[in-house]
């Protein structure tokens, strides 16, 4: 697809709607940008603000760091997800293995499990009010095909040395009883969490700003070019509608939008629009009946719903919104390939309502009270890569430009190690010191591997 900047007038997520008083939401939205900055970060989502925060923690003066955001602060995927912090315990292992081999696949899953621990500690140490809830999650299997594939994935991960000691397995009536979902054939359970991602990212951004980091909002970066003068230390000119910033270091934290400023990624990053729904439960899922665990309801590969019960009782539904891929005219993956997050799919919303009704098992003859049922719908853009892992590191051929983007819908399960890892690389540390899987590292060879051959090369 042709790369794009973020759309104006995007939908507001439930996280956006409940944090409208954030004082830096529209920071410097009318001011011209500074003439220069030592470190310039593009994007104010969790990867951008956590990179800024770690730069300050590593000794960089806050005044040397500028964050530029195309829309309001924390307006992208970080505050548009379903609120999960859900490490993959085993299910993605075969897919990762196909691209990266079993050792890297194991490292990817281990990294996600470590990220959950890191976020838990970060929230505790800093006493962050972000509705963090350490709980468990269920992988709920509805089809025999998925039952087989899940079992095969677990065994493959175990053979590769993966730790599955925390994964519990239930089948038949026990699976139905523990998940409280009719039709469950089997289920797996492991540790996960949920949180208010908007509050978490805003806390990090607020703390960074209190230490001198500067933020410009409603100020899209339109291009990054070689610095106009050779007589000083700056390497890049960052163009915006409100002026040009000269900088030594550009850090792209733009997720699905990264190819707009780095065109060589245009074939590598695909935008997928994901959709989430907030439901206010009726009697059967409220009070003492409130769900305690998050879930993924798996009907088939690529056909699923995610379920996240919040502390206040609201239940967030995400996923493809379909039980069968044949139900979805908008694409075989259940997601639409678009940068447009200004609207949502009525079809997916209706399917989510049906699924929520099935989950609640309330008598359909009893009407909803005003305020019950579907409360809000929103969309967000996921950055997908053909090898299913993010891009982290220095951009070859563009010295002084770095990237931390394209998280394949697993940003909350990865960024808390990717951003600190990137900062280590910026300070000249070797990749080994980041602790990240080697397959996350951006390289020309990795990017070119998935480029379609031109006619002249055939």
Beta strands, then each sheet from edge to edge (+ up, - down):
strand 1: 36-42
strand 2: 65-68
strand 3: 84-85
strand 4: 133-141
strand 5: 168-171
strand 6: 186-194
strand 7: 214-216
strand 8: 221-226
strand 9: 236-240
strand 10: 243-252
strand 11: 269-280
strand 12: 294-300
strand 13: 303-309
strand 14: 315-319
strand 15: 373-385
strand 16: 391-394
strand 17: 401-405
sheet 1: 7+ 2+ 1+ 10+ 9- 8+
sheet 2: 7+ 2+ 1+ 10+ 17+ 16-
sheet 3: 3+ 6- 4+ 12+ 13- 14+ 11- 15+
sheet 4: 3+ 6- 5+
end
